[in-house]
Amino acid sequence: MTYQIPFVDLQAQRERLGDGLTASIDRVLEHGQFIMGPEVAELEAALSAFTGVEEVVTCSSGTDALLLPLLASGVGPGDAVIVPTFTFPATPEVVALLGAVPVFADVDAETFNLRPDDLELGLAAARKAGLRPVAAIVVDLFGQPADHADLAAVAEEEGIWILADAAQSLGASYRDVPVANHGRCTAASFFPAKPLGCYGDGGALLTNDPELADRCRSLRVHGQGRDKYDVARVGLNARLDTLQAAVLLEKLRIFEDELERRSQVASRYTAGLDDVVAVPVLSPDRTSAWAQYTIRVERRDGVASALSSAGIPSAIYYPRPLHRSEAYAGAPRAEAGLSVAERLCERVLSLPMHPYLDPTTQDRVIDTLRVSLR
Ligand SMILES: *Cc1c(COP(=O)(O)O)cnc(C)c1O
């Protein structure tokens, strides 16, 4: 029988966390403050210390962490928000939900991230469509920060603001500064398979703008004003559960070590594969949270099925650029086309990646992949 290896090993992490995790869940069951209990504020303070960002507003998902700041900023009909087309569907979705238009831009072939030129082309497309560009959502795909300084320079010149989608990159750094310090606001996700995941849905938005943070705090509880029945604005129910906050506090304790292990796993993959496939390219001025280790390979289907036969899972993030999906068929896009993203969707393949991938198992992945290419 072939031993099936996990793509992400949450059980190994669970064993490591041991009794401390169970005890912290038990504490919540004891005090019974399941909504906005003390662990929520504790987690917000811990994330603030971890990133150096002043304001942390936890919320119910990474998607809501993107939605809240856009809603708080009054983004709506007539507005355009530039988004990369090679990303998870939540990125454009929050824009469209507010009645604004996501304008799709291409990405870099090696880092998978939006480049300053792509942003410029997206802005031109938005204006050509008669829309008012107000913001861009910059995604740090697979854990590697985008070119935040150069993108910020374009944004400033063009009079738009940047919402950073760090759903995959919390824990990484750009020019020695932790992710979440770039752009006006940053969204993080605690979906279980993200580098820092909880046991359900969860997210947080991080910003150094106290006014924006306050509005988002109000919006996450039905637009609450001075008290519960003072409704200051139309909001939603977007709080993080106390239980998830308790879980995240435990996981945050070992997060630095896990990031280091992910980075070692990535290095081992690169050393074992860089002569046969296109391995991820990490820019020298940044670190990655290694949410995914994504190679580019011709004959992808053959490689994936060879891995699968050997009990090795792989995944395609993403099989289709979002401008090609039914939901966004009519959305404006950069005039120069989105060919880099289209081509990436045909070649990318993500390999098992988690902090507990031992060298022997990893060598099995590497060897199987090499054999499949012969
Ligand atoms: C996961 C993810 C999201 C959404 O996060 P959820 O917590 O699942 O809502 C948004 N953007 C990107 C790039 C993601 O990977």
The ligand as an SDF file (V2000), in Angstrom:
LIG
                    3D

 15 15  0  0  0  0  0  0  0  0999 V2000
   -7.5730   32.6180    1.6830 C   0  0  0  0  0  0  0  0  0  0  0  0
   -7.5170   33.8820    0.9490 C   0  0  0  0  0  0  0  0  0  0  0  0
   -8.4850   34.8900    1.1390 C   0  0  0  0  0  0  0  0  0  0  0  0
   -9.7290   34.6860    1.9510 C   0  0  0  0  0  0  0  0  0  0  0  0
   -9.5250   34.2810    3.2490 O   0  0  0  0  0  0  0  0  0  0  0  0
  -10.7110   33.5310    4.0290 P   0  0  0  0  0  0  0  0  0  0  0  0
  -10.2440   33.5440    5.4420 O   0  0  0  0  0  0  0  0  0  0  0  0
  -10.7960   32.1550    3.4580 O   0  0  0  0  0  0  0  0  0  0  0  0
  -11.9610   34.3100    3.8470 O   0  0  0  0  0  0  0  0  0  0  0  0
   -8.3140   36.0910    0.4760 C   0  0  0  0  0  0  0  0  0  0  0  0
   -7.2800   36.3000   -0.3450 N   0  0  0  0  0  0  0  0  0  0  0  0
   -6.3340   35.3570   -0.5700 C   0  0  0  0  0  0  0  0  0  0  0  0
   -5.1990   35.6660   -1.4830 C   0  0  0  0  0  0  0  0  0  0  0  0
   -6.4290   34.1110    0.0610 C   0  0  0  0  0  0  0  0  0  0  0  0
   -5.5140   33.1820   -0.1750 O   0  0  0  0  0  0  0  0  0  0  0  0
  1  2  1  0
  2  3  1  0
  2 14  2  0
  3  4  1  0
  3 10  2  0
  4  5  1  0
  5  6  1  0
  6  7  2  0
  6  8  1  0
  6  9  1  0
 10 11  1  0
 11 12  2  0
 12 13  1  0
 12 14  1  0
 14 15  1  0
M  END
$$$$
